Amino acid sequence: MINISEVYETNQMIDHDNLDVRTITMGISLLDCVTDDVERLCENIYRKITTYAKDLVKTGEDIAREFGIPIVNKRISVTPIALVGASACRTTDDFVRIAQTLDAAAKQVGVNFIGGYSALVSKGMTPAEELLIRSIPAAMKTTDIVCSSVNVGSTKTGIDMDAVRLLGEMIKKTAEETAENGCMGCAKLVVFCNAPDDNPFMAGAFHGVTEGDAAIHVGVSGPGVVKHAIEAVRGQGFEALCEMIKRTAFKITRVGQMVAREASKRLNVPFGIIDLSLAPTPAVGDSVADILEEIGLEKVGAPGTTAALALLNDQVKKGGVMASSYVGGLSGAFIPVSEDQGMISAAKAGALTLEKLEAMTCVCSVGLDMIAIPGDVSAATISGIIADEAAIGMVNQKTTACRLIPAIGKDIGDELEFGGLLGSAPVMPVNRYSCEAFVARKGRIPAPIHSFKN
């Protein structure tokens, strides 16, 4: 039973510490929409999304109002479109037509984002998957709320370096195509290694082929809550610190569990998972960097940062898994530079570099997230950064990702403005030594020896 003190405590978290449910995401399978005619395929996709998700936004708003819990975003994820469009799409324009259909359907039901303009190419690309990847710049330019992701590697298969090389070129082209809009297309595009099938967070959400016909996933947040909680153990030992983070993560996850169950019941869609990630926003007091500095760092990026982040990530997961039987997605601490005021401050001060961020991705939820880099960086360098990040995920059996934004026309120290939850990003320096000959090699990097577990 929930007692009155716990109700009061939750209200305090919401009112003073920026606790929110970051997203209710409805995953929808589009496999039964498949046909060999593009127009009929688009009609099937539009009809299914607008039928299944017609009450998603209203349900989220009703739950938020009745329970007094802010629900920031309502989102949709769909089956990777490279699979759905394989029979019908013969050109990049065919895939762009599907992206525009997704955009129209998502706007019709009123969600904030729709994810799943995706391809899974960890071992190789089919012709359709290569077409989708090549269509990404045009798709991101001609849609508003469609998000794209590509999985280029896994611990079991290795890294598809042909896809990595191609994506370096497509990220650069996407930035150029959307330069007038702050290179926003790249903010909606993420490259994964070991992508999960049930991630509710954008830009990487897609409805995996291991999922059912539909599912409700909830992503909770609460960096401000954790920061406030650990202030009570300032100066105490690691045991007290860890216990406080675990207890707080448990409470945050219980809020998400309650919302997920209620949304599942009202929408008559099975409950999928709770993603208990600490997802920051640009708002003051809603920062993962602030937590790390409360743990004892003068500035994020200082020696000890990776250890502090590892501790935080582990305790969040330990607390969260006790609160829900179905924890999934990414789950842990996000470190998106543009979306975290403390990360922005540390990057501007020179305390946080791209190399330090890469080290931190070994122990955090995802990877190099919302990183603005100079607009004249080469496509090969972008591919090299993706390969480094994918290697970390492959060897460590974890999800890693890159959301890199070449800031066209801007250089180190300039700022790229996105607004809203995406915030703003200082342009960070990149190692300028070439990796052209490395990424020009064809084929794939083999899976590590410890992947053989059959």
Secondary structure, DSSP 8 states (H G I E B T S, - for coil): ---HHHHHHHHHHHHHS---EEEEEEEE--GGG--S-HHHHHHHHHHHHHHHTTTHHHHHHHHHHHHT--EEEEEEEES-HHHHTTTT--SHHHHHHHHHHHHHHHHHHT-SEEEEEEEE-SS---HHHHHHHHHHHHHHHH-SSEEEEEEEEETTTEEEHHHHHHHHHHHHHHHHHTGGGTTHHHHTEEEEES--TT--SSSS----TTS-SEEEEEEE--HHHHHHHHGGGTTS-HHHHHHHHHHHHHHHHHHHHHHHHHHHHHHT--EEEEE--B---SSTT--HHHHHHHHT-SSTTSTTHHHHHHHHHHHHHHHHHTT-S-B-SS-SB---STT-HHHHHHHHHTSS-HHHHHHHTTTSSS-EEEEEEETT--HHHHHHHHHHHHHHHHHHTS-EEEEEEEETT--TT-EEE--GGG-EEE------S--HHHHTS-SEE---GGG---
